Amino acid sequence: MRKRLLVIFILLIIITIIDFPVLSDLKTRVFNRELNPVLGLDLRGGMQVLLQAPEDYPIDQQTLQVASSILENRSNALGVSEVIFQVAGEKYIVGEFPGLKNIDEVIDVIKQTGLLEFVNLGDQFLEPGTIIKTDYGESQSSSGDINPTDGLPQLPLDQPEIGSLQESLTAQVYHTVITGADLDSVAIAPPQNPSDGYSVVFKLKSDGAKKFAEHTRSNIGKLLAIVLDKEIMSAPVIRQAIETGEGAISGQGENAFTYDQANSLRVTLFYGTLPVSLEIAESRVIGPTLGQESLEKSLIAGAIGFAIVSLFMIIYYRFPGFIAIIAIVIFGLTTYAIFLIIPVTLTLPGIAGFLLSMGSALDANILQFERLKEELRKKRSLVQAADLSWRRAWPSIRDSNLATIITSAILFWFGSAFGATIVKGFALTLALGVIVSLFSAIVITRTLLALFLGALENKRKDFWFGI
């Protein structure tokens, strides 16, 4: 009992901090972003982009489908959820983005083909941003990865004091040591010092790690450029052999990465190389189809519905009904906090999924309370009646919620397979809500009910429990 009360108390503190505008600076530092609700395209409006393959480029439907999936993964990883990417015709992909603050950044990331190369520069230092030619594609040497910074096995990214080369020298072809195909994992590392920027840390697959180790072992003191789409990101000096296959990409000085820049690079590397370079054929800002007014009216209708249900629960179930209302409020705040953390885009179908899961949470309480009334009619004590009511109600609660979770999984798969991201949003919010409702029934309702049973043992049970 005490442990469960402690869990509920800690949960209340956490969801209060997340859901309400308290300690906003702390939340921003912990989650690296503001925890604000994200509205979908149907409620907030956004942008629609038409992407196309270059003219005269041989492309088929399978290639477009692969590119569409990669674009969706990249956009969602940037925090843009409920993005719709659909293949249109023989060479077009239509993308719809819920209201964005930085549209240019997203467009830049989704357009990148994402070809990462580690290029041997020898003793020639080239400035970040320089466009170079490589021999990758002509004599491919491997697939690969990057170089470590401070804090990872040991490739300092200090730039040598070598002047930048003449532009004429950049016309030469440089040798690609490995490419990004051997990346095993990619993540963001925070600055080690206040003056440093963020870095993108990575780990190589075994084959790439071996080739990377061989090259660094035999080229100590030489420069190894980290090149993305033929543009140099940085050109660190190899200080010693890198045997672990782990490292990091980081900017330097004025080119130090902000969190958004590091995240964009992580997304491009982790979610793969586009099979074709895409061009923006058309882009336009579109208004919301339902709008803020409709959202406000929906919330008012939901509040009225909740008030009516609360009144019914209190009148019919009395004290257990009051406990159920408290449990439902905690359920709603907990689910909303999870939506903010993920984050989940709140489209109208997504809100419908959440409300449906709230019905599941209420059903679990009703099943338990009906059993409780049956046991009290048999003249059992409150403690015994509460224990038996939970045991007998649990199989129904478990099976009904498990069936809903399975249905949500099927809907989510359907949405993923056929590009129906709205269906995915509904399935996700429904599944998350059902999981939280199980926690609410098992922990919150049972604990709060048991907390007051002793005080009500000698009270009128017909008045307090509605039997």
C-alpha positions as a printed NumPy array, in Angstrom:
array([[  0.   ,   0.   ,   0.   ],
       [  2.669,   2.533,   1.026],
       [  4.804,   1.726,  -2.007],
       [  1.868,   2.245,  -4.346],
       [  0.978,   5.517,  -2.657],
       [  4.58 ,   6.654,  -3.091],
       [  4.435,   5.742,  -6.79 ],
       [  1.226,   7.752,  -7.216],
       [  2.708,  10.731,  -5.356],
       [  5.876,  10.739,  -7.483],
       [  3.784,  10.352, -10.644],
       [  1.664,  13.364,  -9.696],
       [  4.771,  15.502,  -9.235],
       [  6.227,  14.434, -12.584],
       [  3.072,  14.939, -14.649],
       [  2.415,  18.296, -12.968],
       [  5.865,  19.499, -14.025],
       [  5.458,  18.151, -17.584],
       [  1.84 ,  19.148, -18.249],
       [  1.82 ,  22.606, -16.709],
       [  4.086,  25.634, -17.322],
       [  6.26 ,  25.147, -14.247],
       [ 10.044,  24.777, -14.32 ],
       [ 10.018,  25.374, -18.083],
       [ 13.784,  25.968, -18.166],
       [ 14.431,  22.609, -16.493],
       [ 12.14 ,  20.813, -18.949],
       [ 13.895,  22.448, -21.889],
       [ 17.308,  21.347, -20.599],
       [ 16.154,  17.789, -19.924],
       [ 14.297,  17.21 , -23.211],
       [ 16.306,  19.623, -25.416],
       [ 13.051,  21.246, -26.57 ],
       [  9.936,  22.945, -25.272],
       [  7.188,  20.535, -24.23 ],
       [  4.305,  22.098, -26.126],
       [  1.422,  20.179, -27.754],
       [  1.847,  19.624, -31.495],
       [ -1.335,  20.041, -33.534],
       [ -1.832,  18.199, -36.792],
       [ -2.425,  19.576, -40.259],
       [ -6.217,  19.311, -39.917],
       [ -6.25 ,  21.528, -36.815],
       [ -3.302,  23.823, -37.354],
       [ -2.53 ,  23.983, -41.049],
       [  0.994,  23.614, -42.383],
       [  2.868,  23.14 , -45.62 ],
       [  2.505,  20.921, -48.642],
       [  5.55 ,  20.079, -50.758],
       [  5.69 ,  18.369, -54.15 ],
       [  9.009,  16.591, -54.71 ],
       [ 10.107,  15.137, -58.023],
       [ 12.969,  13.132, -59.447],
       [ 15.294,  14.925, -61.867],
       [ 14.241,  15.045, -65.5  ],
       [ 15.324,  12.068, -67.608],
       [ 16.235,  10.1  , -64.476],
       [ 15.165,   6.426, -64.771],
       [ 12.977,   5.719, -61.743],
       [ 10.29 ,   3.2  , -60.852],
       [  7.514,   2.963, -58.277],
       [  9.586,   0.844, -55.904],
       [ 12.327,   3.47 , -55.782],
       [  9.758,   6.175, -55.058],
       [  8.223,   4.083, -52.272],
       [ 11.644,   3.564, -50.663],
       [ 12.384,   7.302, -50.902],
       [  8.965,   8.098, -49.411],
       [  9.604,   5.835, -46.394],
       [ 13.049,   7.375, -45.78 ],
       [ 11.598,  10.885, -45.993],
       [  8.913,  10.021, -43.445],
       [ 11.496,   8.586, -41.032],
       [ 13.699,  11.644, -41.388],
       [ 10.838,  14.088, -40.862],
       [  9.456,  12.263, -37.823],
       [ 12.92 ,  12.133, -36.259],
       [ 13.072,  15.916, -36.603],
       [ 10.001,  16.148, -34.382],
       [  7.556,  16.602, -37.263],
       [  4.995,  13.893, -36.56 ],
       [  1.932,  12.813, -38.575],
       [  3.784,  13.702, -41.776],
       [  2.133,  12.318, -44.888],
       [  4.36 ,  11.268, -47.777],
       [  2.549,   9.724, -50.713],
       [  3.75 ,   8.678, -54.143],
       [  1.89 ,  10.578, -56.842],
       [  2.191,   9.515, -60.451],
       [  5.396,   8.17 , -61.934],
       [  7.961,  10.569, -60.462],
       [  6.357,  12.689, -57.747],
       [  6.112,  12.478, -53.946],
       [  3.662,  14.686, -52.07 ],
       [  4.555,  15.641, -48.498],
       [  2.268,  17.352, -45.996],
       [  3.729,  18.866, -42.811],
       [  1.743,  20.108, -39.815],
       [  2.527,  23.729, -38.943],
       [  6.292,  24.195, -38.904],
       [  8.447,  26.921, -37.411],
       [ 11.465,  26.23 , -39.6  ],
       [ 10.316,  24.9  , -42.96 ],
       [ 13.641,  25.535, -44.717],
       [ 15.513,  23.283, -42.284],
       [ 13.168,  20.353, -42.889],
       [ 13.286,  20.814, -46.651],
       [ 17.09 ,  20.888, -46.618],
       [ 17.246,  17.632, -44.687],
       [ 14.706,  15.703, -46.76 ],
       [ 16.374,  16.765, -50.018],
       [ 19.79 ,  15.442, -49.057],
       [ 20.755,  12.14 , -50.601],
       [ 22.774,  11.544, -47.433],
       [ 25.976,  10.074, -48.915],
       [ 28.576,  10.066, -46.155],
       [ 32.22 ,   9.517, -47.119],
       [ 35.515,   9.51 , -45.248],
       [ 37.982,  10.919, -47.691],
       [ 41.772,  10.846, -47.537],
       [ 43.136,  14.388, -47.972],
       [ 46.726,  13.508, -47.157],
       [ 48.463,  16.724, -46.094],
       [ 46.073,  19.08 , -47.882],
       [ 43.642,  20.905, -45.6  ],
       [ 40.338,  22.048, -47.142],
       [ 37.91 ,  24.36 , -45.367],
       [ 34.533,  23.036, -44.207],
       [ 31.96 ,  23.717, -46.912],
       [ 34.343,  22.96 , -49.764],
       [ 32.817,  20.833, -52.54 ],
       [ 35.153,  18.078, -53.713],
       [ 35.21 ,  15.15 , -56.132],
       [ 35.797,  11.628, -54.884],
       [ 36.444,   8.27 , -56.501],
       [ 33.486,   6.628, -54.778],
       [ 31.306,   4.958, -57.387],
       [ 34.234,   4.446, -59.704],
       [ 36.4  ,   2.311, -57.428],
       [ 34.408,   1.814, -54.259],
       [ 36.545,   0.882, -51.363],
       [ 34.024,   0.121, -48.656],
       [ 31.284,   1.507, -46.575],
       [ 31.937,   3.554, -43.607],
       [ 32.166,   6.184, -41.086],
       [ 33.547,   9.042, -39.149],
       [ 36.168,  10.295, -36.775],
       [ 36.099,  10.613, -33.003],
       [ 36.226,  13.838, -31.035],
       [ 37.086,  14.551, -27.456],
       [ 35.556,  12.025, -25.124],
       [ 35.592,   9.13 , -27.588],
       [ 38.479,   6.857, -28.527],
       [ 40.967,   9.098, -29.572],
       [ 40.797,  11.144, -32.714],
       [ 40.979,  14.823, -31.762],
       [ 39.286,  17.042, -34.316],
       [ 41.801,  19.885, -34.001],
       [ 42.306,  21.556, -37.357],
       [ 45.949,  21.847, -38.423],
       [ 47.371,  25.227, -39.144],
       [ 47.423,  24.762, -42.892],
       [ 46.113,  27.401, -45.222],
       [ 43.182,  26.605, -47.421],
       [ 44.024,  25.407, -50.923],
       [ 43.361,  27.186, -54.168],
       [ 39.998,  26.325, -55.738],
       [ 41.856,  24.802, -58.645],
       [ 43.203,  22.089, -56.379],
       [ 39.684,  21.008, -55.35 ],
       [ 39.062,  19.803, -58.877],
       [ 41.23 ,  16.772, -58.225],
       [ 39.689,  13.451, -57.307],
       [ 40.18 ,  12.319, -53.703],
       [ 40.116,   8.749, -52.473],
       [ 37.135,   7.591, -50.392],
       [ 38.266,   5.361, -47.544],
       [ 34.829,   4.247, -46.319],
       [ 31.22 ,   5.433, -46.665],
       [ 28.253,   5.761, -44.355],
       [ 26.781,   2.363, -45.252],
       [ 28.58 ,   0.768, -42.296],
       [ 27.072,   2.983, -39.607],
       [ 25.676,   0.8  , -36.847],
       [ 24.276,   3.547, -34.591],
       [ 24.158,   7.35 , -34.492],
       [ 23.357,   9.641, -31.554],
       [ 23.817,  13.227, -30.333],
       [ 26.354,  14.094, -27.632],
       [ 26.056,  17.336, -25.619],
       [ 28.909,  19.855, -25.482],
       [ 31.739,  18.938, -23.124],
       [ 32.45 ,  22.632, -22.505],
       [ 30.128,  25.656, -22.702],
       [ 32.064,  26.995, -25.692],
       [ 31.825,  23.725, -27.637],
       [ 28.977,  22.689, -29.888],
       [ 27.04 ,  19.446, -30.03 ],
       [ 28.547,  16.448, -31.783],
       [ 27.151,  13.43 , -33.613],
       [ 28.612,  10.229, -32.181],
       [ 28.563,   6.99 , -34.101],
       [ 29.542,   3.363, -34.024],
       [ 30.658,   1.33 , -37.038],
       [ 29.779,  -2.172, -38.049],
       [ 32.574,  -4.712, -37.762],
       [ 33.75 ,  -4.619, -41.419],
       [ 33.813,  -0.836, -41.559],
       [ 35.572,  -0.665, -38.197],
       [ 38.371,  -2.92 , -39.479],
       [ 38.95 ,  -0.839, -42.603],
       [ 38.759,   2.364, -40.596],
       [ 41.347,   0.991, -38.157],
       [ 43.687,  -0.048, -40.985],
       [ 43.55 ,   3.384, -42.602],
       [ 44.057,   5.377, -39.399],
       [ 46.878,   3.043, -38.353],
       [ 48.857,   3.737, -41.53 ],
       [ 48.002,   7.446, -41.909],
       [ 48.823,   9.015, -38.539],
       [ 49.384,  12.753, -38.981],
       [ 47.337,  12.892, -42.187],
       [ 43.945,  14.52 , -42.723],
       [ 40.727,  12.549, -43.072],
       [ 37.787,  14.591, -44.329],
       [ 34.244,  13.865, -43.256],
       [ 32.206,  14.514, -46.399],
       [ 28.42 ,  14.63 , -46.758],
       [ 27.014,  14.791, -50.28 ],
       [ 30.484,  15.831, -51.556],
       [ 30.656,  18.755, -49.093],
       [ 33.369,  18.709, -46.427],
       [ 31.926,  18.829, -42.916],
       [ 35.297,  18.826, -41.149],
       [ 38.855,  17.71 , -41.836],
       [ 40.477,  16.458, -38.621],
       [ 44.012,  15.168, -38.227],
       [ 44.478,  11.48 , -37.436],
       [ 46.391,  11.582, -34.154],
       [ 46.46 ,   7.835, -33.56 ],
       [ 44.91 ,   4.622, -34.8  ],
       [ 41.194,   4.22 , -34.092],
       [ 40.661,   0.57 , -33.261],
       [ 37.2  ,   0.712, -31.629],
       [ 35.079,   1.765, -34.589],
       [ 33.573,   4.581, -32.521],
       [ 33.89 ,   8.289, -33.094],
       [ 32.088,  11.585, -33.574],
       [ 31.479,  14.413, -36.002],
       [ 31.619,  17.928, -34.619],
       [ 31.973,  21.413, -35.989],
       [ 34.706,  23.743, -34.806],
       [ 34.822,  27.397, -33.864],
       [ 32.191,  29.342, -35.755],
       [ 31.094,  26.084, -37.388],
       [ 30.251,  24.388, -34.07 ],
       [ 26.974,  22.48 , -34.275],
       [ 23.834,  23.689, -32.561],
       [ 21.469,  20.985, -31.316],
       [ 19.213,  21.382, -34.378],
       [ 22.186,  21.129, -36.759],
       [ 23.492,  18.034, -34.996],
       [ 20.047,  16.443, -35.022],
       [ 19.602,  17.144, -38.734],
       [ 22.924,  15.456, -39.467],
       [ 22.015,  12.502, -37.237],
       [ 18.705,  12.062, -39.03 ],
       [ 20.306,  12.201, -42.464],
       [ 22.946,   9.618, -41.537],
       [ 20.801,   7.256, -39.482],
       [ 17.793,   7.028, -41.759],
       [ 19.744,   6.14 , -44.816],
       [ 20.687,   7.36 , -48.206],
       [ 17.924,   8.406, -50.557],
       [ 17.95 ,   6.262, -53.711],
       [ 17.492,   9.387, -55.823],
       [ 18.101,  13.091, -55.399],
       [ 14.79 ,  14.951, -55.18 ],
       [ 13.91 ,  18.449, -56.295],
       [ 11.108,  20.68 , -55.014],
       [  8.629,  21.146, -57.848],
       [  6.134,  23.119, -55.785],
       [  5.527,  24.153, -52.186],
       [  2.631,  25.999, -50.617],
       [  1.296,  26.916, -47.216],
       [ -2.18 ,  25.56 , -46.536],
       [ -4.703,  26.598, -43.901],
       [ -6.297,  24.294, -41.318],
       [ -9.318,  22.32 , -42.497],
       [-10.984,  22.446, -39.088],
       [ -9.154,  25.227, -37.333],
       [ -8.706,  26.53 , -33.838],
       [-12.389,  27.301, -33.399],
       [-13.381,  23.699, -34.082],
       [-10.717,  22.467, -31.658],
       [-11.992,  24.758, -28.917],
       [-15.575,  23.604, -29.471],
       [-14.456,  19.974, -29.375],
       [-12.666,  20.561, -26.065],
       [-15.743,  22.269, -24.614],
       [-17.924,  19.35 , -25.736],
       [-15.45 ,  16.921, -24.172],
       [-15.494,  18.843, -20.873],
       [-19.307,  18.799, -20.824],
       [-19.331,  15.062, -21.555],
       [-16.822,  14.399, -18.798],
       [-18.886,  16.411, -16.333],
       [-22.01 ,  14.396, -17.166],
       [-20.165,  11.086, -16.824],
       [-18.664,  12.243, -13.506],
       [-22.091,  13.149, -12.203],
       [-23.468,   9.737, -13.189],
       [-20.539,   7.875, -11.562],
       [-20.959,   9.75 ,  -8.291],
       [-24.743,   9.314,  -8.195],
       [-24.708,   5.616,  -9.118],
       [-21.528,   4.364,  -7.442],
       [-21.2  ,   7.034,  -4.728],
       [-17.785,   6.886,  -3.049],
       [-16.163,   4.459,  -5.569],
       [-17.466,   6.711,  -8.34 ],
       [-15.645,   9.672,  -6.766],
       [-12.456,   7.591,  -6.625],
       [-12.943,   6.67 , -10.285],
       [-13.137,  10.342, -11.297],
       [ -9.853,  11.066,  -9.497],
       [ -8.254,   8.061, -11.223],
       [ -9.54 ,   9.211, -14.65 ],
       [ -8.127,  12.717, -14.116],
       [ -4.721,  11.239, -13.238],
       [ -5.028,   8.932, -16.266],
       [ -5.702,  11.896, -18.564],
       [ -2.815,  13.963, -17.206],
       [ -0.425,  11.003, -17.438],
       [ -1.422,  10.212, -21.016],
       [ -1.107,  13.86 , -22.019],
       [  2.372,  14.003, -20.481],
       [  3.398,  10.979, -22.574],
       [  2.024,  12.7  , -25.69 ],
       [  4.188,  15.759, -24.935],
       [  7.333,  13.714, -24.318],
       [  7.173,  11.53 , -27.463],
       [  5.835,  13.965, -28.981],
       [  2.485,  12.852, -30.452],
       [  0.808,  15.101, -32.995],
       [ -2.77 ,  15.742, -31.935],
       [ -4.903,  15.385, -35.03 ],
       [ -8.633,  14.912, -34.738],
       [ -8.319,  11.109, -35.245],
       [ -5.568,  11.084, -32.609],
       [ -7.786,  12.933, -30.133],
       [-10.571,  10.426, -30.905],
       [ -8.19 ,   7.585, -30.037],
       [ -7.36 ,   9.236, -26.722],
       [-11.036,   9.733, -25.843],
       [-11.762,   6.123, -26.726],
       [ -8.972,   4.988, -24.402],
       [-10.504,   7.132, -21.668],
       [-13.679,   5.108, -22.132],
       [-11.614,   1.946, -21.62 ],
       [-10.238,   3.378, -18.374],
       [-13.746,   4.135, -17.166],
       [-14.948,   0.639, -18.148],
       [-12.256,  -0.945, -15.987],
       [-13.529,   0.98 , -12.973],
       [-17.152,   0.09 , -13.691],
       [-16.349,  -3.625, -13.941],
       [-14.614,  -3.532, -10.586],
       [-17.337,  -1.479,  -8.87 ],
       [-20.147,  -3.715, -10.106],
       [-18.32 ,  -6.716,  -8.66 ],
       [-17.782,  -4.756,  -5.436],
       [-21.52 ,  -4.095,  -5.1  ],
       [-22.265,  -7.79 ,  -5.679],
       [-19.882,  -8.839,  -2.917],
       [-21.248,  -6.231,  -0.479],
       [-24.78 ,  -7.508,  -1.094],
       [-23.498, -10.898,   0.073],
       [-22.637,  -9.242,   3.428],
       [-18.872,  -9.485,   2.996],
       [-16.555,  -7.017,   4.738],
       [-15.283,  -4.053,   2.712],
       [-11.7  ,  -5.343,   2.557],
       [-12.796,  -8.825,   1.51 ],
       [-15.33 ,  -7.459,  -0.995],
       [-12.732,  -5.158,  -2.562],
       [-10.217,  -7.986,  -2.908],
       [-12.736, -10.406,  -4.438],
       [-14.144,  -7.735,  -6.767],
       [-10.718,  -7.046,  -8.239],
       [ -9.901, -10.733,  -8.691],
       [-13.147, -11.408, -10.517],
       [-13.09 ,  -8.254, -12.614],
       [ -9.433,  -8.55 , -13.659],
       [ -9.864, -11.249, -16.367],
       [-12.465,  -9.11 , -18.167],
       [-10.346,  -5.965, -17.81 ],
       [ -7.232,  -7.766, -19.042],
       [ -8.854,  -9.446, -22.039],
       [-10.747,  -6.378, -23.257],
       [ -7.698,  -4.125, -23.075],
       [ -5.447,  -6.744, -24.664],
       [ -7.902,  -7.049, -27.567],
       [ -7.827,  -3.265, -27.992],
       [ -4.003,  -3.204, -27.995],
       [ -3.908,  -5.968, -30.636],
       [ -6.406,  -4.026, -32.753],
       [ -4.278,  -0.892, -32.393],
       [ -1.197,  -2.825, -33.538],
       [ -3.06 ,  -4.047, -36.623],
       [ -4.24 ,  -0.517, -37.421],
       [ -0.725,   0.848, -36.94 ],
       [  0.662,  -1.798, -39.31 ],
       [ -2.068,  -0.966, -41.828],
       [ -1.213,   2.726, -41.631],
       [  2.502,   1.981, -42.096],
       [  1.957,  -0.417, -45.007],
       [ -0.45 ,   1.769, -46.966],
       [  0.753,   5.243, -46.074],
       [ -2.313,   6.118, -43.979],
       [ -0.497,   8.096, -41.294],
       [ -3.786,   9.408, -39.877],
       [ -4.723,   5.814, -39.058],
       [ -1.299,   5.382, -37.426],
       [ -1.952,   8.423, -35.237],
       [ -5.311,   7.057, -34.101],
       [ -3.804,   3.633, -33.358],
       [ -0.875,   5.121, -31.43 ],
       [ -2.939,   7.357, -29.161],
       [ -5.435,   4.54 , -28.555],
       [ -2.719,   2.016, -27.638],
       [ -0.886,   4.452, -25.347],
       [ -4.133,   5.393, -23.637],
       [ -5.147,   1.769, -23.084],
       [ -1.754,   0.929, -21.568],
       [ -2.034,   3.892, -19.187],
       [ -5.635,   2.896, -18.369],
       [ -4.398,  -0.52 , -17.24 ],
       [ -1.925,   1.18 , -14.923],
       [ -4.713,   3.435, -13.653],
       [ -6.989,   0.482, -12.86 ],
       [ -4.284,  -1.703, -11.306],
       [ -2.477,   0.923,  -9.236],
       [ -4.438,   4.146,  -8.828],
       [ -8.055,   3.007,  -8.384],
       [ -7.217,   0.003,  -6.191],
       [ -4.839,   2.007,  -3.993],
       [ -7.125,   4.995,  -3.46 ],
       [-10.118,   2.732,  -2.8  ],
       [ -8.213,   0.593,  -0.301],
       [ -6.918,   3.716,   1.446],
       [-10.388,   4.648,   2.743],
       [-12.002,   1.228,   3.211],
       [-11.126,   0.996,   6.89 ],
       [-12.802,   4.317,   7.665],
       [-16.003,   3.253,   5.889],
       [-16.314,  -0.235,   7.352],
       [-18.928,   0.772,   9.943],
       [-20.696,   3.339,   7.758],
       [-23.925,   2.806,   5.851],
       [-22.879,   0.808,   2.814],
       [-26.074,   1.51 ,   0.933],
       [-25.332,   5.248,   1.133],
       [-21.558,   5.167,   0.48 ],
       [-21.539,   2.412,  -2.161],
       [-25.022,   2.604,  -3.696],
       [-26.016,  -0.979,  -3.031]])
